Amino acid sequence: MVFSAYIFLFAFLPLVLCAYYALTGRARTWLLLAASTLFYAWWRVDFAALMFVTCGIDYAVGLRLESSTDPARRRGWLWLSIVSNLALLGYFKYANFGIDNLNVLLAALGLRETWWPQVVLPVGISFYTFQSMSYTIDVYRRELRAQRDFVDFASFVTLFPQLVAGPIVRYADVADQLRGRSHTLERFAHGVLLFQLGLAKKALLADQFAPLADRAFDASQGGAAIGAAAAWLGVVAYALQIYFDFSGYSDMAIGLGRMFGFEFPVNFDSPYKAKSITEFWRRWHITLSTWLRDYLYVPLGGNRGGAGRTYLNLELTMLLGGLWHGASWNFVLWGAWHGSWLALERMLGKRAFWQRLPGPLGALPTFAIVLIGWVFFRSVDLRGAISHLCALVGATPVPALADLDFSLPVATLLVLGLALVFCAPNSQQLLERPRRVVALAAGLVFVAALFHVAAQAYSPFLYFQF
């Protein structure tokens, strides 16, 4: 089930909201757990059961970690949580990738390839394993008290507003809210506005940029020669598509959370306005960035081991962050690209010229770096990425732009998208504006988005694949 599906918008959500506000106390928690289970099991019941296996292991480990005082035993319990979570994630997300690479090696050696049944990736497994694992790590660090009520803990892991594509919510973010939260008309109204804005981002913007990006990348990946202009327009279209798609989902998730009294962390803060890659990662997918910092970069040593070790830790963190996004060498290279720029910015400090450019100009060099990174992220394989990168620098013959449908209306759409990400206030800032104006605008674009959703084919959110 997806947020933009009619069954969710006109059946699941209204029924759950009505039932939720008709109940009180613990009954609301039980309802959220049941609704979240149904929401996830709508696709596959067995994968919902798998999610509860993760919940059960980490719930039990949390209790053991709190009750134990022996350092060796506590480390053993922590490793049980980490290994079990990473084993599940590794099997479902990286088994196909590993076997494919093994077969390439075997073929190069003239040996028989290994047969392997293709493993289906459970939706959202990267998100809920990171959430659940962060809980046990925090309990191990004595930063949290273990949750003794399994229903509360399972509700935290499975909470449907952010279950399949984030934001990555830590237990500390919602621990108090699970026990008691405020339900005010203002919070509910803000939630509705955010949900409306998020759906509009997805349906009216992201889904409009998708065909432009697909056409350009499909051409370059398929061996067709495209010109530099078409290649750049394609990658800009993809940059806008993924931004409005993922930030739209995050807005909808945060909005749904507020409707049920929860306050989730902000996941986007106008990332394309960043004047450095370091700042970009403080603004893009904020909950993943902070997770990688607190549970990977800092444990690796952070910046405590000298300059060389700091650069290495940045690179390793981003390499693994890239691999988290998908089982492909392209994602590894995307992570390496960002990690290298993070290390270079740390090395240069204030000497980085692009950070001293005035006003909006300061964001353009960073945006160009991000665009090149998106080529790796979007391409189907390394050969396709190289083909598109070559097209960006004009290393291929130039066809007519009309061949890729980059007409005046398309150019207008791209200009509109760029104006929104560079000049317009983001969703959180819009909530600070006069409420009636924002509510009217959000209502209008929401209705338009509903008509668009009804008229188009199924369009999943991009981060569902992660």
N, C-alpha and C positions, 0 to 999 in steps of 0.2 A: 504494500500500500504506500502511496506517495501523497505528499501534501497537496499536489495539484490535481489529484484525481477527483472526479465528481463524487465517488462513493465516500471519500474522506471528507470533502467539503460539505456535502449535504446529507450525510448519514452518520458516519462514524463520529466526527467532531461534535455536531449538535447533540447527539444522543449522550456522548460521554460528558459533555459540559452540563447538560440538564441533570444527569444522574449525579454528577459530582456536587453540584450546588444543592441538590435535594438531600444529600447525605451530610453527616457531620463526623468529626473525630477520626477514629481509626478506619471507619468504613471508607473514607475517601482514599486512604492509602491502599487499601485492598482493591478498590475500584481502579486506581491508576495502575497497579500491578497487573490486574486482569486485562485492562484495556491495552496496556503496552505489550503484553504477551500476544493478544489477538492481533494487534497492529503488525508485529514482527512475523507471527506465524501465518499471516495472510498469504505470504509467499511460500514458505516451506515450514512445516511443523517441526521437522527434525532439526533444522537450524535453530529454532527457538529452544529446543531441548539442549542443544549444544551451548547456547548462551547461558542456560541455567547451570550447566556443568561448571562453567567459569565462575558463576556467582557462588556456587556451593563451595568450590575449592578455596576461593579467596575469602569467603565469609569464615570458614573454619580456620584458615591460616591466620586471619586477623585476631581471632580469639586466642589462638595459641601464642601469637606474638605478644599479646598484652599480658597473658598470664605467666609467661616464661621469663626468668631472669638470667638464665644461662646464655652467654653470648654465642657459644657454638650452636646451641639448639635454635636460638632465634635466627641465626644466619641460615641454618638448614631449612627452617620453615619459610623464610623469605625466598630462598632459592627454589623451593617447591612451587611457590606462586609464580615466580618469574619464568621458570622453565616450563611449567604447564601452560602459561599464557603464550609464551613465545613458541612453544611446540605446536599448539593449535594454529596460531597465526602463521607459523612457518609452513606447516603442512598445507593448509588451505590456500595460502597466498603464494607460496614460493615453490611448491612441489613441481608444478608444471614447468616453471622457469628452470629449475635445477635439472630436470630430466631432458628438457630441450637442449640445454647447454652440454649436458653429458653426451647426448646423441651427436651433436656437432663434433665433439672431440673424438668420439668413437668412429665416426665417418671419416674424419681426417686421418685416423690411424688405420683405416681399412678394416675396422671391426664391425660386427653386427650391432645394429642399434637396439636399444632397450625399449620394449613396449611398456606403455604406462597409460592407464585410463585417465582421461582428463578430469581434474578435480574442479568442482564448481565452487566458486568463492562465495561464502555467506556475506550478504549485504551488511556493511557496517562493522565487520569483525575487527578492523583496525582501530575503530573508535572505541568500542566497548571493552576490548582487551586492554587498551591503554588506560581507560578510566578505572577499570577494576584493579589493574596492576599498580596504579599510582596510590590506591587506597592502602594496599598491603605495605608498600614502601613507606608511606607516611606513618603507618602504625609502627613499623619497625624502627623508624627514627624517633618514635615517641612524640611525634607532632600531632597525633590524633589518638583518641580513645577508640577502641574497637567497637563496632556496632553489634549489639547483642541480639537485636531483633532482625531475623532473617528477612521478614517482609519489607522492612525499611531499607535494608541493604540491597535487596533484589530490586526494589523500586528505584533506587539510585542508579543501578547499572542499566536497567531496562527502560527508563523513563522515555516514552515514545517521542516527545518533542525533539530530543537531541540524539536519539538512539543510533540512527543509521548514517548521519553525516555531520555530527557535531553541532555546536561547539563541544570540545572535549571538556566535560565538567568534572572537576575533582570533588571528592567526597567533602573536603573542607568547605567547598563553595556552597553546599546544600545541606550540610549536617544539621544545622539549626532549623532550616526550612522543612526538613523531613519531619521534625518533631512538632513544629507549629509555624505557620506562615500567615502573612497578612493578606487578606482578600479585600481590596478596596476597589471602588468604581474607577478611580484614576488609573490604578495598575491594570485593571482589566481593559480599559479603553486604550491605554498605551499598547497593550498586547495586541488588540485588534488592529490598531493602526500599523504596527510593525508587520503583522501577518499580511495585511493588505499590500503594503509596500513591497514585501518580499515576493509575493506572488506576481506583482506587476513587474518586478525586476526580471523574474524568471520568464514569464510568458511574453511580455511586451518588448523586452530588450535581449536577454540572453538567447532566446529561441530565434530571434531575428538575425543575430550575428552568426549563429551556428551554420546556416547554409553557406555563408560567405567563406568562413574558415574552412569548412569541409571541402568546398570546391577547390580552393587554392591548395590545400594540403593533399587532397586526393590526387590532384594533377601532378604535384611534385613527387609524391610517394609512388605514383604509378609509372614514373619514368617520362612523363610529358615535360617538355621544356616550358617554363613560365618565366616571364620577365621579372626584373627587380621590383617594379611598381606593384605587380600582382602579388608577388611574394610578400612584400611588406604590408600591403593591404590585408592579405590573408592572416598574417601573424597578429596584426593590430586587431582584426576582427576576432581572433581567438582570445586575445588578451581581454577584450571587452566581454566576450561570451563567458569565459570562466569566472571573471570578476562578478558579473551580474548574476550568474547562475549560483555560485557558491555563497556570495554575500546575501543573495536573495534567500537561499535556504537558511542561512544563519539568522536572518531577520525573522523568518517564519518560525524557526525553532525558539528563539528568544521570546517572540510574541506569544506563541503557544504556552511557553513556560509562565509568562506573566498572567495569562488567562487563568491558570491553575494556581497562581500565588507564588510561583518560583521566580527567582531573579538569577538568570544565567549570565556568565561573563560575556562581555562584548568580544566579538571575533574579528571584526574589521573596523579599521579607522582610516579610511581614505588612503589605502596603501600606495596608489600611484602618484600621490602627492609627495612621497618620500624623496629626500635629497641624498640618500645613500642607501646601499643595500642593507646596512645595519638597521637603519630606520625603517626600511621596507619590511623587514622581518619583525619589527615591533608593531607593525600595522596590519600585516597580512596573516590571516589564520593565526591570530594571537594566541589562542589556547594551545595550538600545536607548538608554536615557537617557545612559549613558556614551559611546556612539558619537556621539550627537548633540552632546554636550558637547565631545568631543575633536576631532571632524572637521567641525563646523559652527559651534557657538557660539563656541569659542575662535578659529578662523580669521576669523570675522566681527568679532572684536575683544573678545569677552567683556565684561568689566567694566572694560576699560582706557580707554575713551573718554568717561568721565563718566557721570552718572546717566542722562541721556536716551538716550545710545547703548546703555547696558546694557539699558534697558527695551525698546528697539527690537530688539536682538539676541535677547533672550528671546522676544519675540513672533515674530520671523522664524523662530527655531529651532523653536518649537512649531507654527507654521503649516506648515512643511515636514515636521515630524514627523507632524502630522495627515494631510497629503497622502500621506506614505509608507504610511499604513494603508489608504488606498483612494482611488480616483478618484471623488470626490464632494464637492460643496460642504459637505455635512454634516461630513465629516472635516476640512475646512479650518476650519469654524466650531468644531469640537471642539478643534482645536489652538489656535485663537485664544482660546477660553474659558480653557484652561489657561495659555496664554501671558500673558493679561491678569492672572490671579491670581498667577502667578509674579512679574510686574512689580510688582503692588500689594504683595505681601509684601516684595519687595526695597525698595520705597519706604517702607513703614511700619516695617520692622524689628521691634523688640521691642514696638512700639506696637500690633501686631495683637492685638486682645483675645482672639480665638479661640485663640491660641497660649498664653494664660495660664490657660486653664481647667484645673482640677485633674483628675488621673487620666484615666480613659477618656472623661470628658466632653469633653476637648480634641480628641478625634478626631471627634466628631459633626459640628461645622461643616464640617470638611474632607470628611467622607463625604457630606454634603449637597451640597457643591460638585461632588464627583466624580459623584454621582448625576445632577445636572442635565446634566453633560457627557455621561454615557452616553446621554441622550435623543438628542442629535445623532448619537452613534456608532451607535446601534441603528436609528434611523429610516431608512426607505427613501429619503426625500427631504426637502427643506426644509419643504415643506408638512406632511408627516407629523410632523416634529419640532415645528413650531409648534402643531399640533393637540394633541400630547401635552403640551407645556409648558402650554398653556391648561388642559388637564384637570388638571394638577398643582395649579393655583391655583383650581380649582373653577369655571372659566369655561364649563362645559358642564353640561347636565342630568345628574342622578345616577340611573343605573339600579340595579337590585338587584345587590348584589355576587355573588349566586348565579349571575347571568348570565355571570360570568367565572370561575366555579368556584373562587372564593376562599373555601373552606370551612374548617372547623376543622382537618382534616388538612393543608391547604395552609398555613394560618397556623402550624401546628406545624413544618412543614418550613422555612418562612422563619425562624422563631425559631432553629431548630437551625443553619441556615446562618450567621445573624448571630452566634450564639454561637461557632461555630467560627472565624470570621475575626477576631472581636474578643477572644476570651478564650482560645482554645486555642493551644498552641504550633504553630509552622509545621513543615514537613517536616524542615528542617535541625535544628531544636531537638529534634524527636522522636528523631533519631538519637543524641542525647546522653543519652537516657533509658536505663534498664535494658534491655539488648538483648533478653532473652527475652520480656519483656512486649510490647515494640514488635513483635518478630518474630511473636509469636502474633497480636496484633491485626491487623498488616498481612496476615498469611496469611489470616485470616478474612475481612477485607473484600475481599481479592483474589479469593477463591473466590466471594464474593457478587457481585463485579463481573463475573466470568466468566459466571455464570448470567444476569446482567442483559444482558450483551453478546449472549449467545446468543438471548435472548428478544426483543430489540428490532431494529428496522430499522437500516440503516447510519446512523451519526451521526458526521460528520466533525468534527474540531476546528475551532473558530471561526477561529483564526489561519491556517488553510490558505488562506483567501481573500486573505491579504495577501502 
